[in-house]
Amino acid sequence: MSLARVLGRLVVPLILMLPCAAVQSQDDEAGEVDVEVCLAVDGSGSIDEDEFRFQREAYAAAIADPRVVNVIGSGYRRKIVIAMMEWGDAESMNPITPWTVIEDADDASAFGGLVRAAPRLAWGWNSISNAIAFCHAWMDSNEFRGERRVIDVSGDAGQNGGMPLELARSLAVQDGIIINALALNYRSGGLTGPFGTPLIDHYRRDVIGGYYAFALPVDSSEGFKEALVRKLILEIAGRYPATAEYQGQ
C-alpha cells in the first residue's frame, strides 16, 4: 500500500467524524480558484484563553484586511478558497470553518465572522505533523482546484507526537503543496524547538516545504496580525520573501 493511501486512511476518517468538518462549498458551483489556503492554527495547551481569543481576532482581521482583499482581486480568477483548522494533540485535529470562497470584502468579512464565532476545540500538545497530514487530506477531499495549494502552520512550540514530521511534510510536498509557517517567538521566548533550539530554525528546517516555502518569526504580539497579512499577501500573489526568510525544497 502506498504512503499516500496510508495517509488517507489515517486522516480522512478524522475529518468525516468531526462535527465541524464541512468540506462542501457554500457555493454550489465548486471550481477553479487561484489558491487553496488551509490555516493550521495552534490551539494546544500552551495557548491560554486570552491568547486563543487574540489569535482568532488577528486571523479574522488579517483575511479581511484591504491589502489582502486587493491581492485576491488581482489574481487570474480573482478568488481564493480558504479554511481554518485548529491542532493540538495527535488525536485533536479540528476544522473550525468550512472551505469558503473569497472574492471580495464581504466574503472576507463573513469568513472572519466564522473564525470569531467558532468554539475552541483543540486539546493536548503540538502534533504539527498530524496537522499537516490533516490539511493535506482535507484539501484532497474538497471540491476546488487551486493553481497553488498552501498549508499555513502557526505555533509557539515544536513537533511533539503523531506521525513522523518528515513523512507528513514529504507527502504534502510530493503532492504539490507548499507548507509555510509562523514561529510565535513572543509566546515561546524563541527557544522551543528540539533540544531547546530556536523555534524559527526548527520550522525552517523541519516544518516548511515546497517551492520557495518560508517561515517568518513573530517576535511580539503587536506584530502578529501584520505578519499574517504579509504571509497571506505573499501566498495569494505567488511570491516569496527575502532570501533569509525562505527555504526552497
C-alpha positions as CSV (number, residue, x, y, z in Angstrom):
1,M,0.0,0.0,0.0
2,S,1.4,3.4,-0.9
3,L,2.2,6.0,1.7
4,A,-0.4,8.4,0.3
5,R,-3.1,5.7,0.8
6,V,-1.9,5.1,4.4
7,L,-2.1,8.9,5.0
8,G,-5.7,8.9,3.7
9,R,-6.7,6.0,5.9
10,L,-5.2,7.7,9.0
11,V,-6.6,11.2,8.4
12,V,-9.7,11.2,6.3
13,P,-11.8,9.3,8.9
14,L,-11.0,12.0,11.4
15,I,-12.4,14.6,9.0
16,L,-15.5,12.6,8.5
17,M,-16.2,12.1,12.2
18,L,-15.7,15.6,13.4
19,P,-18.9,17.7,13.7
20,C,-17.3,20.9,12.2
21,A,-15.7,19.0,9.3
22,A,-17.8,20.5,6.5
23,V,-16.0,20.2,3.2
24,Q,-18.8,21.2,0.9
25,S,-18.5,24.6,-0.7
26,Q,-21.0,27.3,0.3
27,D,-21.2,27.9,-3.5
28,D,-23.0,25.1,-5.3
29,E,-20.6,25.5,-8.3
30,A,-17.3,24.4,-6.9
31,G,-14.5,25.1,-9.3
32,E,-11.2,26.7,-10.0
33,V,-9.5,29.2,-7.8
34,D,-6.2,31.0,-7.7
35,V,-5.1,29.3,-4.5
36,E,-6.3,27.0,-1.7
37,V,-5.2,28.0,1.7
38,C,-5.5,25.8,4.8
39,L,-4.8,27.8,8.0
40,A,-3.4,25.3,10.6
41,V,-3.6,27.2,13.9
42,D,-2.0,26.2,17.2
43,G,-4.8,25.5,19.7
44,S,-2.7,23.3,22.0
45,G,-2.4,23.5,25.8
46,S,0.3,26.2,25.7
47,I,-2.2,28.7,24.3
48,D,-4.1,30.3,27.1
49,E,-7.6,31.6,26.7
50,D,-6.5,35.3,26.2
51,E,-4.1,34.2,23.5
52,F,-6.7,32.0,21.9
53,R,-9.1,34.9,21.5
54,F,-6.3,37.2,20.4
55,Q,-5.3,34.8,17.7
56,R,-8.8,34.3,16.4
57,E,-9.3,38.1,16.2
58,A,-6.0,38.5,14.4
59,Y,-6.8,35.9,11.8
60,A,-10.3,37.3,11.2
61,A,-8.8,40.8,10.8
62,A,-6.0,39.7,8.6
63,I,-8.1,38.0,6.0
64,A,-10.4,41.0,5.8
65,D,-7.6,43.5,5.6
66,P,-8.0,45.6,2.4
67,R,-4.5,44.8,1.3
68,V,-5.3,41.1,1.3
69,V,-8.7,41.6,-0.4
70,N,-6.9,43.7,-3.1
71,V,-4.4,40.9,-3.8
72,I,-7.2,38.4,-4.1
73,G,-8.9,40.7,-6.7
74,S,-5.7,40.9,-8.7
75,G,-5.4,37.2,-9.3
76,Y,-6.2,35.5,-12.6
77,R,-9.5,34.1,-11.3
78,R,-9.9,36.8,-8.7
79,K,-10.9,34.4,-6.0
80,I,-9.4,32.0,-3.5
81,V,-10.8,29.3,-1.2
82,I,-9.7,29.2,2.5
83,A,-10.4,27.1,5.6
84,M,-9.2,27.1,9.1
85,M,-8.4,24.2,11.4
86,E,-7.0,24.1,14.9
87,W,-4.5,21.5,16.1
88,G,-3.3,20.1,19.4
89,D,-2.6,16.5,20.3
90,A,-2.2,13.9,17.6
91,E,-5.9,13.0,18.0
92,S,-7.1,16.6,18.2
93,M,-7.4,17.9,14.6
94,N,-10.4,20.2,14.4
95,P,-12.0,22.0,11.4
96,I,-13.1,25.5,12.5
97,T,-14.6,26.7,9.3
98,P,-15.8,25.1,6.0
99,W,-13.9,25.7,2.8
100,T,-15.1,29.2,1.9
101,V,-14.7,31.1,-1.4
102,I,-13.4,34.7,-1.0
103,E,-13.8,37.1,-3.9
104,D,-14.4,40.4,-2.2
105,A,-14.5,42.3,1.1
106,D,-18.0,41.0,2.1
107,D,-16.8,37.4,1.7
108,A,-13.7,38.1,3.7
109,S,-15.7,39.7,6.5
110,A,-18.1,36.8,6.5
111,F,-15.2,34.4,6.9
112,G,-13.8,36.4,9.7
113,G,-17.2,36.1,11.4
114,L,-17.0,32.3,11.2
115,V,-13.5,32.4,12.7
116,R,-14.6,34.6,15.6
117,A,-17.7,32.6,16.4
118,A,-16.3,29.0,16.4
119,P,-15.7,27.4,19.8
120,R,-12.3,26.3,20.9
121,L,-11.9,22.5,20.1
122,A,-8.3,21.6,20.2
123,W,-6.7,19.9,23.3
124,G,-3.3,18.4,24.1
125,W,0.1,19.1,22.7
126,N,1.7,20.0,19.4
127,S,1.3,17.4,16.7
128,I,2.4,19.6,13.8
129,S,2.8,16.5,11.6
130,N,-0.8,15.4,12.0
131,A,-1.9,19.0,11.4
132,I,0.0,18.9,8.0
133,A,-1.5,15.5,7.2
134,F,-5.0,16.6,8.1
135,C,-4.8,19.7,5.9
136,H,-3.4,17.6,3.1
137,A,-6.3,15.2,3.2
138,W,-8.8,18.0,3.7
139,M,-7.5,19.7,0.6
140,D,-7.7,16.5,-1.4
141,S,-11.3,16.0,-0.3
142,N,-12.6,19.5,-1.0
143,E,-14.4,20.5,-4.3
144,F,-11.9,23.1,-5.5
145,R,-8.9,23.2,-7.8
146,G,-6.3,25.8,-7.0
147,E,-3.4,26.8,-9.1
148,R,-1.5,26.6,-5.9
149,R,-2.2,24.8,-2.6
150,V,-0.8,26.2,0.7
151,I,-0.8,24.9,4.3
152,D,-0.1,27.7,6.8
153,V,1.2,26.4,10.2
154,S,1.4,28.8,13.1
155,G,2.7,27.7,16.5
156,D,4.6,28.5,19.6
157,A,6.4,25.1,20.1
158,G,8.0,22.3,18.1
159,Q,6.8,18.9,16.9
160,N,5.5,16.6,19.7
161,G,3.6,13.4,18.9
162,G,1.8,12.0,15.9
163,M,3.1,10.6,12.6
164,P,6.8,11.4,11.7
165,L,7.0,15.1,10.7
166,E,9.3,14.3,7.8
167,L,6.8,11.9,6.4
168,A,3.8,14.3,6.7
169,R,5.9,17.1,5.1
170,S,7.2,14.9,2.3
171,L,3.8,13.5,1.3
172,A,2.4,17.0,1.1
173,V,5.3,18.4,-0.9
174,Q,5.2,15.5,-3.3
175,D,1.5,16.3,-3.9
176,G,2.4,19.8,-4.9
177,I,1.5,21.5,-1.6
178,I,3.6,24.4,-0.2
179,I,3.9,24.5,3.6
180,N,4.7,27.9,5.2
181,A,4.9,28.8,8.9
182,L,4.8,31.5,11.5
183,A,7.0,30.9,14.6
184,L,5.4,32.7,17.5
185,N,8.6,33.6,19.3
186,Y,6.8,36.1,21.6
187,R,5.0,33.1,23.2
188,S,8.0,30.8,23.3
189,G,10.9,33.1,24.0
190,G,12.2,31.8,20.7
191,L,13.5,28.5,22.2
192,T,11.0,25.6,21.9
193,G,12.5,23.7,19.0
194,P,14.1,20.3,19.7
195,F,16.6,20.3,22.4
196,G,16.0,24.0,23.1
197,T,16.9,25.2,19.7
198,P,15.4,28.4,18.2
199,L,11.8,27.7,17.1
200,I,12.3,29.5,13.8
201,D,15.2,27.3,13.0
202,H,13.1,24.2,13.7
203,Y,10.3,25.5,11.5
204,R,12.6,26.4,8.6
205,R,14.5,23.1,8.8
206,D,11.7,20.6,9.7
207,V,8.3,22.0,9.0
208,I,8.1,24.1,5.9
209,G,8.4,22.6,2.4
210,G,7.7,23.1,-1.3
211,Y,8.9,25.6,-3.8
212,Y,10.1,28.8,-2.1
213,A,8.4,27.8,1.2
214,F,9.1,30.2,4.0
215,A,8.8,30.7,7.8
216,L,8.5,34.1,9.4
217,P,9.3,34.8,13.1
218,V,6.8,36.8,15.1
219,D,8.7,38.5,18.0
220,S,5.9,40.5,19.5
221,S,2.1,40.1,19.9
222,E,1.8,43.5,18.2
223,G,3.4,42.1,15.1
224,F,1.2,39.0,14.8
225,K,-1.6,40.5,12.6
226,E,0.9,42.2,10.3
227,A,2.8,39.0,9.9
228,L,-0.4,37.2,9.0
229,V,-1.2,39.9,6.4
230,R,2.2,39.8,4.9
231,K,2.2,36.0,4.7
232,L,-1.3,35.9,3.1
233,I,-0.3,38.5,0.5
234,L,2.8,36.6,-0.4
235,E,0.9,33.3,-0.7
236,I,-2.0,34.6,-2.7
237,A,0.2,36.6,-5.0
238,G,2.5,33.6,-5.5
239,R,5.6,35.4,-4.3
240,Y,8.2,34.8,-1.6
241,P,10.0,37.0,0.9
242,A,13.7,37.9,1.2
243,T,16.3,35.1,0.9
244,A,16.9,34.9,4.6
245,E,13.2,34.0,5.2
246,Y,12.6,31.2,2.9
247,Q,13.8,27.7,2.2
248,G,13.1,26.1,-1.2
249,Q,12.9,22.4,-1.5
